[in-house]
Structures are given as C-alpha cells and as structure tokens.
Amino acid sequence: MEGPMTLDAVCVPAEDAVAREIEGEIIIVPLWAGIGDARGGLRTLNPAGQAIRQKLGGQQRLRGVASLLADEFAAPLALLENGVPGFASGMAQREILAAKGQGKGIDQ
C-alpha cells in the first residue's frame, strides 16, 4: 500500500516476516533481509507496538483496533486513532505488515 494508512485500512502481518517472542519482547525477522540490506534487519516492538500488532489479524479496520486498545488500556480513543495508522504505515513501509484492503465487508 502506498501512502499513509487510514482508519479504514485492514492489515495483517506480512507473510515474509517472522515474529518471535524472546524474554517478553517481540522480535521481527524479515525473511527477505540480506547482509548489508539497508531495509532489512531485526526489529523489536515496544509494549504499545506489541499491543497493536497482536490485534492486526485482517479481520477489522484499524479504527476497530484503535477502539479495542482504547477500551483495553482506558486510553483516549482520539490518541489511538492517530497512533495506530501511523504505526501501521511505518510497519508497512518496512514490509513487515501488509495492507489487506480498505475494509470493504470487514467489521469495524
């Protein structure tokens, strides 16, 4: 997907990136990365990134993910509606998240 994600986007973890939990931290290994590949390398997610990634399963729009996180963490919905698409856009640019579409036929 080109450009920033919107709240209507539906995302899934990319098929060519593997995520593993090691000592409570999520490590993402892009399978296409080679030695010296500027876009490759291991990625780690902070707790907020981990919470977002866990909700990205291709079943709901980013708007729904933001809403779930707002409820789960008693956080302002507007803050999450700003942050979740930005996180998703950054992950998609690094090719470790894929946009499934703009949410047609998907629940919130």
C-alpha positions in Angstrom: 0.0 0.0 0.0 1.4 3.4 -0.9 0.9 6.4 1.3 -0.2 6.5 4.9 -2.7 4.1 6.3 -6.2 5.3 7.1 -8.5 4.1 9.8 -10.4 2.1 7.2 -7.3 0.0 6.3 -7.3 -3.7 7.2 -3.8 -5.1 7.9 -2.1 -8.4 8.5 1.5 -9.3 9.4 3.5 -9.8 6.2 4.0 -13.4 5.1 7.7 -12.9 4.6 8.4 -11.7 8.2 8.6 -13.9 11.2 7.8 -12.7 14.7 9.0 -14.4 17.8 8.7 -13.6 21.5 12.0 -13.7 23.3 12.1 -12.9 27.0 8.9 -10.9 26.8 10.0 -8.9 23.7 8.7 -9.3 20.2 11.4 -9.7 17.6 10.5 -9.5 13.9 12.8 -11.0 11.4 12.2 -10.1 7.7 12.9 -13.3 5.7 14.0 -11.2 2.6 16.7 -9.3 4.5 20.3 -10.0 3.4 23.6 -9.0 4.8 24.0 -5.3 4.4 20.4 -4.8 3.2 19.5 -1.3 4.3 15.8 -2.1 4.7 16.4 -5.4 6.5 17.4 -6.4 9.9 15.8 -7.4 13.1 13.0 -5.2 14.6 11.7 -5.1 18.1 8.4 -3.7 19.3 7.8 -1.7 22.4 4.8 -2.6 24.5 2.5 -0.3 22.6 3.6 -1.8 19.3 3.2 -5.3 20.6 -0.4 -4.5 21.7 -1.2 -3.1 18.2 0.4 -5.9 16.3 -1.5 -8.5 18.4 -4.8 -7.0 17.2 -3.8 -7.0 13.5 -5.3 -10.1 12.1 -7.0 -8.9 8.9 -10.5 -9.1 10.5 -11.2 -5.5 11.3 -10.3 -2.0 10.2 -7.6 0.0 12.1 -10.5 2.0 13.5 -11.6 -1.2 15.3 -8.1 -1.9 16.5 -7.9 1.6 18.0 -11.2 1.2 19.7 -10.2 -2.2 21.2 -7.0 -0.7 22.5 -8.8 2.3 23.9 -11.1 0.0 25.9 -8.3 -2.3 27.0 -6.0 0.4 28.2 -8.5 3.1 29.2 -6.8 5.4 26.8 -8.3 8.3 24.8 -9.7 7.0 21.5 -8.6 10.1 19.6 -5.0 9.4 20.6 -5.1 5.8 19.4 -6.9 6.8 16.2 -3.9 9.0 15.5 -1.3 6.5 16.5 -2.5 3.2 15.1 -2.5 4.2 11.4 0.9 5.8 11.9 2.3 2.6 13.4 0.7 0.5 10.6 2.2 2.8 7.9 5.7 2.5 9.4 5.4 -1.3 9.6 4.1 -1.5 6.0 7.0 0.7 4.8 9.4 -1.8 6.4 7.5 -4.6 4.7 6.7 -6.4 7.9 3.0 -5.6 7.7 0.7 -5.8 4.7 -2.5 -3.9 3.9 -5.3 -6.3 3.1 -7.6 -3.5 1.8 -9.6 -0.6 2.9 -12.1 -2.6 4.9 -14.9 -3.5 2.5 -17.0 -6.1 4.1 -15.0 -6.0 7.3 -16.3 -5.3 10.7 -15.3 -2.1 12.4 
